[in-house]
């Protein structure tokens, strides 16, 4: 999903502001190499945040499907 949205933004010549600090996702090693840059860009733009655990760490769950709500939030954050 992150790759599709960043590619759409590139196609539409829309810049994605990267104002947040990078979060290290505990499951980053599960993210496909081709998607890592898109995930990082989307996270720094506050379009995706991952899931926070009770110990304060973040996971991204790259193997999970995005819910409709998650997809809607990502698209909304991009176009607002």
SVG drawing of the C-alpha trace seen along z (x, -y; Angstrom):
<svg xmlns="http://www.w3.org/2000/svg" viewBox="-13 -19 29 30">
<polyline fill="none" stroke="black" stroke-width="0.4" points="0.0,0.0 2.8,-2.4 4.5,-1.8 1.2,-2.3 0.6,-5.6 4.1,-6.9 4.1,-5.9 0.7,-7.7 2.1,-10.8 5.2,-10.7 2.9,-10.1 0.8,-13.1 4.0,-15.1 2.8,-15.7 5.6,-16.1 5.3,-14.3 6.5,-16.4 8.8,-14.4 8.8,-16.4 8.7,-13.6 11.7,-11.8 12.2,-8.2 10.7,-5.4 12.5,-2.1 9.9,0.6 10.7,3.8 9.6,5.9 11.4,3.8 13.4,6.9 10.0,8.3 9.5,5.4 10.4,6.1 13.5,4.3 11.6,2.5 9.1,1.1 11.5,-0.2 12.0,-3.6 8.2,-4.1 7.5,-3.0 10.1,-5.4 8.8,-8.3 5.2,-7.6 6.2,-7.3 8.2,-10.5 5.2,-12.3 2.9,-11.0 0.8,-9.1 1.6,-5.8 2.6,-5.3 2.6,-1.6 1.3,0.0 2.7,-0.9 3.4,1.9 3.1,1.7 6.9,1.4 6.9,-1.7 8.2,0.0 6.6,-0.2 5.8,2.5 4.6,2.0 3.2,5.5 4.2,5.5 2.7,8.9 -0.8,7.9 -3.4,6.5 -4.5,2.9 -8.0,2.4 -10.4,0.1 -10.0,-2.4 -6.2,-2.3 -6.3,-2.7 -8.8,-5.6 -6.6,-7.3 -3.5,-7.0 -5.2,-8.4 -6.8,-11.2 -3.5,-12.2 -1.9,-12.3 -4.6,-14.6 -5.3,-16.9"/>
</svg>
